Amino acid sequence: MWTALFEKMPPVKVVDDSIDYEDYTNLDLSAGNTDLELVNADDAAAFGRYLNKYLSQHRAKVAYGGYNEKRNLYKRSTIFKDDNSPERDIHIGLDLWSPAGTVVLAALAGKVHSFNYNTGIGNYGPTLLLEHTIEEQVFYTLYGHLSLESITELEIGQTVKASEQIGMLGDATVNGDYAPHLHFQLIRDISGYFGDYPGVCSEQQLPFYLDNCPDPNLLLKINKR
C-alpha cells in the first residue's frame, strides 16, 4: 500500500528546501561500521565534529540514513533498555544530519496531531506529529530533535501546508544530547501515542515496526550517493 501511495508522488523535502538532494550523502551508523569505534558517541560535540568532517570529505551539506539500522549509539541511554524487555537498538526512522537551526519542513499537507518535549538523554527532545490523509488513507509523520521554539506556539488541529516551515533543528542541550539532526518517521497506526512514538525497536519487535513504519525514503526519494 505504501509503495503504491507514494511512488506516483514527486520527491519531498523535510529540511531546508534550498539544499539539493545532490548535496546529500549517505551515512552508515550501524554497529558494523568500524570507523565509529574511533568516535566517542557519548559526547555530542565529538560526534558533531565527526559528522562535520564526514560532510566535508563527501562535499555534502546533509548526511542521511539509518532506516532499519542496528546501532550501538543507544547503549548510553537507559530509555532503550530495562530489565523487563529486550534491548532496543534498531532505528526505524530516517535521520537527516545538519546544523542546529536548519529549517524543518512539513513533508505533506496535514494538521498537528500532537507535540511534546520528550526529555532525557537519548530521547527526541521537542517532537511534532502531523496527521495526513491521502486517498482516504490516514497516516502520520514524526519530526524529532527540534528546537524548543518549534513547539511553543503550536495548537492541536492546526493545519499545515506541504513544505511549510514547521520548526528548526535543536542542539544537544534540548534534543536528547545528540549532534543536531532530524529524526523523520512515517507511522501508519499511532496507537494512542501523543507527542511521541517509538523510533527505535528491538529485534523481536522489528516485523511489527517495519510494517507500521515504512521506509521514509519512499516519500523523500533521496538520490543515492
Solvent accessible surface area in square Angstrom, and as a share of the most:
residue,aa,sasa,rsa
1,M,104,0.46
2,W,21,0.07
3,T,75,0.44
4,A,61,0.47
5,L,8,0.04
6,F,1,0.00
7,E,114,0.51
8,K,136,0.58
9,M,36,0.16
10,P,98,0.62
11,P,77,0.49
12,V,23,0.13
13,K,38,0.16
14,V,1,0.01
15,V,0,0.00
16,D,40,0.21
17,D,92,0.48
18,S,99,0.64
19,I,18,0.09
20,D,73,0.38
21,Y,16,0.06
22,E,101,0.45
23,D,42,0.22
24,Y,1,0.00
25,T,5,0.03
26,N,63,0.32
27,L,3,0.01
28,D,62,0.32
29,L,1,0.01
30,S,27,0.17
31,A,46,0.35
32,G,64,0.61
33,N,27,0.14
34,T,93,0.54
35,D,86,0.45
36,L,27,0.14
37,E,138,0.62
38,L,163,0.81
39,V,26,0.15
40,N,85,0.43
41,A,33,0.26
42,D,86,0.45
43,D,55,0.29
44,A,13,0.10
45,A,62,0.48
46,A,20,0.15
47,F,11,0.04
48,G,15,0.14
49,R,149,0.55
50,Y,42,0.16
51,L,8,0.04
52,N,94,0.48
53,K,129,0.54
54,Y,39,0.15
55,L,19,0.10
56,S,82,0.53
57,Q,117,0.52
58,H,74,0.33
59,R,213,0.78
60,A,13,0.10
61,K,118,0.50
62,V,0,0.00
63,A,0,0.00
64,Y,5,0.02
65,G,5,0.04
66,G,7,0.07
67,Y,51,0.19
68,N,70,0.36
69,E,22,0.10
70,K,97,0.41
71,R,6,0.02
72,N,79,0.41
73,L,22,0.11
74,Y,11,0.04
75,K,123,0.52
76,R,59,0.22
77,S,8,0.05
78,T,119,0.69
79,I,69,0.35
80,F,15,0.06
81,K,101,0.43
82,D,75,0.39
83,D,145,0.75
84,N,145,0.74
85,S,53,0.34
86,P,65,0.41
87,E,55,0.24
88,R,56,0.21
89,D,14,0.07
90,I,5,0.03
91,H,4,0.02
92,I,0,0.00
93,G,0,0.00
94,L,7,0.03
95,D,1,0.01
96,L,1,0.00
97,W,6,0.02
98,S,7,0.05
99,P,86,0.54
100,A,49,0.38
101,G,38,0.37
102,T,17,0.10
103,V,45,0.26
104,V,0,0.00
105,L,11,0.06
106,A,0,0.00
107,A,1,0.01
108,L,14,0.07
109,A,61,0.48
110,G,18,0.18
111,K,85,0.36
112,V,1,0.01
113,H,38,0.17
114,S,0,0.00
115,F,50,0.21
116,N,62,0.32
117,Y,81,0.31
118,N,12,0.06
119,T,86,0.50
120,G,44,0.42
121,I,97,0.49
122,G,6,0.06
123,N,33,0.17
124,Y,17,0.07
125,G,1,0.01
126,P,0,0.00
127,T,0,0.00
128,L,1,0.00
129,L,0,0.00
130,L,0,0.00
131,E,35,0.16
132,H,2,0.01
133,T,85,0.50
134,I,43,0.22
135,E,108,0.48
136,E,165,0.74
137,Q,71,0.32
138,V,69,0.40
139,F,1,0.00
140,Y,25,0.09
141,T,0,0.00
142,L,0,0.00
143,Y,0,0.00
144,G,0,0.00
145,H,8,0.04
146,L,0,0.00
147,S,11,0.07
148,L,65,0.33
149,E,122,0.55
150,S,14,0.09
151,I,16,0.08
152,T,95,0.55
153,E,156,0.70
154,L,29,0.14
155,E,120,0.54
156,I,96,0.49
157,G,38,0.36
158,Q,69,0.31
159,T,107,0.62
160,V,9,0.05
161,K,152,0.64
162,A,55,0.43
163,S,67,0.43
164,E,66,0.30
165,Q,96,0.43
166,I,15,0.08
167,G,7,0.07
168,M,69,0.31
169,L,2,0.01
170,G,3,0.03
171,D,61,0.32
172,A,31,0.24
173,T,118,0.69
174,V,29,0.16
175,N,0,0.00
176,G,8,0.08
177,D,44,0.23
178,Y,25,0.09
179,A,3,0.02
180,P,34,0.21
181,H,6,0.03
182,L,0,0.00
183,H,4,0.02
184,F,0,0.00
185,Q,0,0.00
186,L,0,0.00
187,I,0,0.00
188,R,87,0.32
189,D,79,0.41
190,I,18,0.09
191,S,69,0.44
192,G,73,0.70
193,Y,87,0.33
194,F,124,0.52
195,G,0,0.00
196,D,45,0.23
197,Y,3,0.01
198,P,26,0.16
199,G,6,0.06
200,V,8,0.05
201,C,0,0.00
202,S,1,0.00
203,E,101,0.45
204,Q,128,0.57
205,Q,73,0.32
206,L,24,0.12
207,P,97,0.61
208,F,111,0.46
209,Y,22,0.08
210,L,59,0.29
211,D,78,0.40
212,N,4,0.02
213,C,0,0.00
214,P,11,0.07
215,D,47,0.25
216,P,0,0.00
217,N,22,0.11
218,L,59,0.29
219,L,0,0.00
220,L,1,0.00
221,K,57,0.24
222,I,4,0.02
223,N,64,0.33
224,K,152,0.64
225,R,124,0.45
